[in-house]
Amino acid sequence: MSDLPNRVRIAEEGPREGFQIATTPIPTADKIALIDALSRTGVSRLQVASFVSPKRVPGWADADAVVAGFTPRPGVIYHALWFNPQGLQRALAFKDRLSIHGSITVAASEAFSLKNLRRDRAGQIAAMRENIAEHQAAGVPVTRASVQAVFGCNFQGDVTPAQAIAAVSDVMALAAETGCVIERISLADSMGWANPGQIERVVGEVRSRWPGQAISLHLHDTRGLGIANAYAGLRMGVAEFDAAVGGTGGCPFAGHPGAPGNIATEELVLLCEEMGISTGIDIDALIAAGHLAETILGRGLPSALLRGGSLNAFRAKARAA
């Protein structure tokens, strides 16, 4: 199947992903500087912080200061991440700066659920039922169904398509039970196990079970197949992706330290636009933001495009010659 979208929406998660696993403290001002630089690239969605326990994720101990400090840009939707009522209340304090929507999150891998979410699937469903009630009581819509470890797990091993679909079914059933209107189903390759064939099978099955439902992909480049998997998603008509500038980030609970994180936003933009798919993002401004991220983090990032540069300058030089 080949059903390429005309336009792709990319949710930039570099600040949240990258700073949560930084090995040394990052000054609040530097976090804000990267957010402001990314705001100027043309990204339409930008995840700016995690309202989480500083004991578990010390890199986001300053989340409130970061959210209060960045400069909102018209046309950019800013959002954050949280997992409990305390995080929700912190986010609501910034409802004039953030788009606040809830998610129903489960893992397709029981082992990952126990490791990352600290409860099995049944326990997570019960926790999500309470989470939905808390969001609804606060007037916050729950619009996203998110399934982690859809394609495989460092702790469990392979995750079959049937197991993936069972997890999506659990989320969609809970949404129906609680009256949530799901706007998109997010399928996450949390530890980089996916291959293009798996992407095609699982996305195809989700689409056949829930036709008309928007699907987004959250892909990691742990084993170098991230962009190949994005291409497979594009061919299946997926038009929403999460990505991180420079390939920052990674899951701190995945048991795989040092591996590349999310697919690099600039590499995804290059892939799309070379295929005639619009993203609305200025790739050269994005590469500059990637270099800024490297400076702030004090290390090179895995994106090949940060080394090779975009094709724009080479095309301009060829035309001039």
Secondary structure, 3 states (H helix, E strand, C coil): CCCCCCECEEEECHHHHHHHCCCCCCCHHHHHHHHHHHHCCCCCEEEEEEECCCCCCHHHCCHHHHHHHCCCCCCCEEEEEECCHHHHHHHHCCCCCCCCCEEEEEECCHHHHHHHHCCCHHHHHHHHHHHHHHHHHCCCCEEEEEEECCCEECCCEECCHHHHHHHHHHHHHHHHHHCCCCCEEEEEECCCCCCHHHHHHHHHHHHHHCCCCEEEEEEECCCCCHHHHHHHHHHCCCCEEEEEHHHCCCCCCCCCCCCCCECEHHHHHHHHHHCCCECCCCHHHHHHHHHHHHHHHCCCCCCCHHHHCCCHHHHHHHHHC
